[in-house]
Amino acid sequence: MTARVLVVDDLEPNVKLLEAKLRAEYFDVIGAFSGQEALELAASEQPDIILLDVMMPGLDGFETCRRLKAAPETMHIPVVMVTALDQQADRVAGLEAGADDFLTKPVEDLALFARVRSLTRLKMMTDELRARYATGKGLGVVDNIDVDSANDESRIFIIDDNEEQTERLKKALGGGHQISSEIDPEVALGRARSGDFDLIVVNMSLESMDPLRLCSSIRSFEETRLTPILAVVRQGDTRKLVRALDIGVNDYLTRPIDRNELTARVNTQLRRMRYVNQLRSSFQASLEMAVTDQLTGLYNRRYLASHLSAMFDRAQWTGRPLAVMILDIDHFKQINDTYGHDAGDRVIKEFADGISRSVRGIDLACRYGGEEFLVAMPDTDMAFASVVAERLRHEIANQKYVVNSGRDEINVTVSIGLATTENGPKGDTAQKLIKRADEALYGAKTGGRNRVIKSAA
C-alpha cells in the first residue's frame, strides 16, 4: 500500500531521515518545517497521514494537532506524533490534542511503518464516504457533521479471558459508557457480530484462542467491518503489535495500562466511529432524497426510470405478467384554485399515503408527475390489477380530505389507466408499457373521469 505522508519537524535532518526511510517503503513524502506550514500543506495537499514533531518554535506539535483536528478539511487526516519526549504525561497530552498515536524516538522502523499503513488504510475506508458526503453537502441535502454531539452512552465490548484484568479495565474506563465483557472468545465473536458496539477491546494475551485470528474474524464480518478494535498488548511485543495493526486493529495500549492514556485512546476511537457513522447516515439520507419525492415520500421518476426496466426484464425472463397502473387526480387544478396550493399539497400527500397502504411490499409506487402517480405490480395479471385499481378508486371517492386546518373538506376522485405485459406487442419495452397505461388513462379522463380503463391487448 502506498500513501502520501506529510512529515513535520523544525530540524531538516530529521525530515530528511524520515523521508528516506518512508520513500524506501514506496511512500510519497512531503516535508514541512513548522506548525503553520504543516497546517497550510495539510489543507492544500490532503495527505493520507501526518507525522508530527512536538518540540517546534512558534506553533508546537500539540497546538498544531489541535488545529488540524478542529478544521473540517483536515479533521479526518490521521496524525502520529513522533518526538523525543518520553514522559507518560506528554503521551497523554498528545492523544488528548487529537493525535492518533504518540511514538517516542528512536522509533523502531517496523512499528512505524505498520502504524502508517494501518492509519492510512483506515483513512482510505472513509474517503469514499467523505466524497459522497461532499456531494450531498453541495446539493444542500445533508447537514453539517458534529462528532461532539453524541448524547447516548458509548457501547464498549471487552474480550478477555482474565476476569481480574477485565474488572480493572472496566474500573479504569469509569462511567459514561455501557460496558459489556466476555471471557469465551467463541461466544464473543457471536456477540460482536450483532453490531451493537461502538468499540471492541481485545486482550492480545488470550490463552483460549489466537487473539490475532479473533481480530481478523471481527474485521471480516460485514456488521463489524468499521467497528474500531483496541488491542491491549504486552510491553515490547512489537511483532504481535505489527501483525495486529496489519490485520486491521485500529489502536493499541501496552501494559501496564495508564488510565489517562486509556481514556484518551478510547475517546479518539469513539470520536472516529461517530464521524464514520454520521458520514454513512448522511450518505443514506442523500441517497433517499435523490430517489424519493420530498412531498409524498414515494419514489420519484428518476428511480422509476432505472427500476422499472429491471422489473420489466424480469417479467420477460420469467414469463410472469407485470402490470402498470397510472393514476391521475381529477380536476386537481380546481382544488389549487379554490382552496390554495397548501391544500393541494395536503391532498397529494394523503392521496400518496392511500396508495402506499393499498399496494404490496413488492410493488413500486412513485410520484410520476404533479398529480399523477404510477404503480408497477410484478406477478400481476390484468384481472387482479383491475380489482386493485377499482378498490383504490372506490376508497378515494369515499374519502374526505380535510384541509385548511379543518375548515374545508374536499371530495376527490381519480382516473386510472391499466396496462400489462400479457399479450404485449413484439419488441415490447418498459416505456411502451407505460405508454399503453397512459393511453388508457387518457381514455378514463375523456370518458367521464372517476373510472378505471384497461389498455387494449
C-alpha positions, -999 to 999 in steps of 0.1 A, spaced: 0 0 0 13 34 -9 3 67 7 11 104 8 29 113 41 34 148 55 65 148 78 66 179 101 98 188 120 117 221 125 150 202 120 157 195 83 179 164 90 150 148 109 127 154 80 152 140 55 159 109 76 122 100 79 117 109 42 145 85 32 130 57 53 95 62 40 105 65 4 123 32 7 89 17 16 74 34 -15 55 62 4 52 96 -12 66 122 12 60 159 17 81 179 42 71 208 64 94 227 89 69 245 111 34 241 125 20 268 104 35 253 72 20 219 82 -15 235 86 -12 250 51 1 219 34 -24 196 51 -53 217 38 -39 221 3 -22 187 -3 -46 165 17 -20 139 28 -31 104 39 -12 107 72 8 133 91 40 125 112 43 155 136 71 166 158 61 182 192 90 205 201 89 232 174 92 270 178 60 290 173 32 265 169 43 234 188 30 199 178 2 199 204 -13 232 192 -8 222 155 -26 189 161 -55 207 178 -59 230 149 -57 201 124 -84 182 142 -106 213 146 -106 222 109 -133 204 88 -109 200 58 -82 182 79 -100 167 109 -102 133 91 -64 130 85 -46 107 110 -18 123 130 11 105 146 33 124 169 70 113 166 90 130 193 119 127 218 95 133 246 92 102 266 70 111 296 36 95 301 21 130 306 34 141 272 19 110 256 -15 117 271 -13 153 262 -6 144 226 -35 119 225 -58 144 241 -48 170 215 -63 146 189 -33 126 178 -40 91 167 -7 78 181 23 91 200 57 74 192 89 82 212 122 84 193 141 64 185 112 47 167 115 11 155 111 13 118 89 -19 117 64 -4 142 64 30 124 57 16 90 30 -7 104 13 23 121 15 44 89 -1 15 69 -28 9 95 -39 46 98 -37 51 60 -59 21 54 -84 34 79 -84 68 63 -90 54 29 -120 35 42 -137 68 50 -125 88 19 -153 74 -3 -179 82 23 -164 117 26 -167 122 -12 -203 111 -11 -210 134 18 -194 163 0 -217 157 -30 -247 157 -7 -235 188 11 -230 206 -22 -266 198 -31 -278 210 2 -295 177 12 -273 168 43 -264 187 74 -230 195 89 -213 167 108 -208 172 145 -188 144 162 -192 160 196 -230 160 196 -235 124 209 -259 121 237 -261 83 242 -236 63 262 -210 46 241 -211 8 240 -178 -9 247 -172 -47 245 -142 -62 263 -129 -96 252 -106 -110 278 -104 -145 294 -88 -130 325 -117 -118 346 -95 -99 370 -79 -79 342 -114 -72 328 -126 -57 360 -95 -35 363 -101 -23 327 -138 -16 335 -128 4 366 -102 24 346 -128 32 319 -151 47 345 -186 59 339 -202 73 307 -201 40 289 -222 9 286 -195 -18 291 -200 -55 283 -175 -83 286 -170 -119 275 -144 -144 286 -151 -170 259 -137 -158 225 -161 -180 205 -191 -166 223 -176 -131 220 -174 -135 182 -212 -140 180 -219 -111 203 -195 -88 184 -213 -98 151 -245 -83 164 -230 -49 155 -243 -33 187 -209 -20 199 -190 13 193 -157 -1 203 -142 -36 209 -113 -41 233 -93 -73 228 -66 -87 251 -38 -98 229 -27 -124 255 -57 -146 252 -50 -182 260 -81 -199 248 -79 -186 212 -53 -169 189 -61 -132 195 -49 -123 160 -74 -148 145 -101 -133 167 -94 -98 155 -92 -110 119 -126 -126 122 -142 -95 138 -128 -73 110 -141 -97 83 -177 -96 94 -199 -71 75 -215 -60 107 -182 -51 124 -160 -41 94 -159 -5 105 -161 -10 143 -129 1 159 -108 -25 177 -84 -15 205 -57 -41 213 -41 -45 247 -5 -58 243 24 -66 265 52 -40 266 79 -48 239 57 -73 220 64 -55 187 59 -85 165 24 -92 177 15 -55 176 27 -51 140 6 -82 130 -24 -68 148 -22 -35 130 -18 -52 96 -49 -73 103 -70 -42 109 -67 -33 146 -73 4 149 -53 12 181 -34 -4 209 -25 0 246 6 -15 263 5 -30 298 7 -17 325 -23 4 314 -22 41 322 -58 53 329 -54 87 313 -39 71 281 -67 46 281 -93 73 283 -76 94 255 -73 64 231 -109 53 237 -122 88 232 -102 90 199 -117 58 186 -153 67 197 -149 101 180 -138 85 148 -167 60 150 -192 88 154 -176 105 124 -179 74 102 -215 67 114 -225 103 105 -209 100 71 -228 68 64 -261 83 77 -256 114 56 -250 93 25 -281 73 32 -301 104 36 -288 120 4 -294 87 -14 -330 86 -2 -336 123 -12 -322 116 -46 -347 88 -54 -377 99 -33 -403 126 -38 -399 151 -9 -437 158 -5 -451 123 -6 -422 100 4 -428 78 -27 -401 71 -52 -396 97 -78 -394 95 -116 -356 91 -116 -358 59 -95 -387 47 -117 -366 50 -149 -340 25 -138 -360 2 -115 -390 -3 -138 -367 -15 -166 -353 -42 -143 -388 -53 -133 -398 -55 -170 -367 -76 -179 -375 -99 -150 -411 -103 -163 -399 -111 -198 -374 -136 -184 -398 -154 -161 -429 -152 -183 -449 -137 -154 -470 -106 -161 -461 -71 -150 -489 -46 -145 -486 -8 -146 -513 15 -131 -512 52 -137 -535 73 -115 -544 110 -120 -564 131 -95 -594 145 -113 -598 183 -115 -568 189 -94 -563 224 -108 -597 234 -94 -585 223 -59 -555 245 -61 -575 275 -74 -603 271 -49 -585 261 -17 -549 271 -23 -517 253 -31 -512 243 6 -545 224 4 -534 209 -29 -502 196 -13 -522 182 16 -544 163 -8 -514 149 -28 -497 138 5 -529 120 18 -535 106 -17 -500 91 -18 -505 77 17 -536 59 5 -516 44 -24 -489 32 0 -514 15 22 -531 -3 -8 -500 -17 -25 -478 -47 -16 -442 -46 -5 -431 -59 -39 -449 -32 -58 -432 0 -69 -452 32 -62 -439 65 -73 -450 101 -80 -450 103 -118 -458 140 -122 -476 168 -104 -509 149 -96 -500 117 -114 -488 85 -98 -476 52 -111 -477 18 -95 -458 -11 -110 -471 -45 -98 -449 -76 -106 -465 -111 -110 -499 -94 -116 -522 -100 -145 -549 -77 -158 -577 -93 -138 -560 -88 -105 -547 -54 -114 -583 -43 -122 -595 -55 -88 -568 -35 -71 -575 -4 -92 -612 -5 -86 -608 -9 -49 -584 21 -48 -607 42 -69 -636 34 -46 -617 42 -14 -605 75 -28 -640 85 -39 -654 78 -5 -627 96 15 -630 132 26 -598 153 26 -597 178 54 -577 209 46 -570 245 58 -568 234 95 -602 217 94 -622 245 78 -628 227 45 -635 192 34 -628 181 -2 -641 151 -22 -616 137 -46 -619 112 -74 -593 95 -95 -589 83 -131 -568 52 -136 -553 36 -167 -540 0 -167 -516 -20 -189 -498 -53 -185 -472 -73 -204 -498 -100 -211 -500 -105 -249 -478 -75 -253 -466 -64 -288 -435 -77 -304 -405 -58 -291 -423 -46 -261 -404 -24 -236 -410 -8 -203 -416 25 -219 -442 11 -243 -459 -5 -213 -461 29 -196 -474 45 -229 -502 19 -231 -512 27 -195 -510 64 -202 -533 60 -232 -557 40 -210 -556 69 -185 -565 93 -213 -595 72 -221 -606 73 -185 -603 111 -185 -621 116 -217 -647 90 -208 -660 110 -178 -633 105 -151 -636 86 -119 -631 53 -136 -606 25 -145 -598 18 -181 -578 -11 -193 -555 -9 -223 -563 -30 -253 -543 -62 -256 
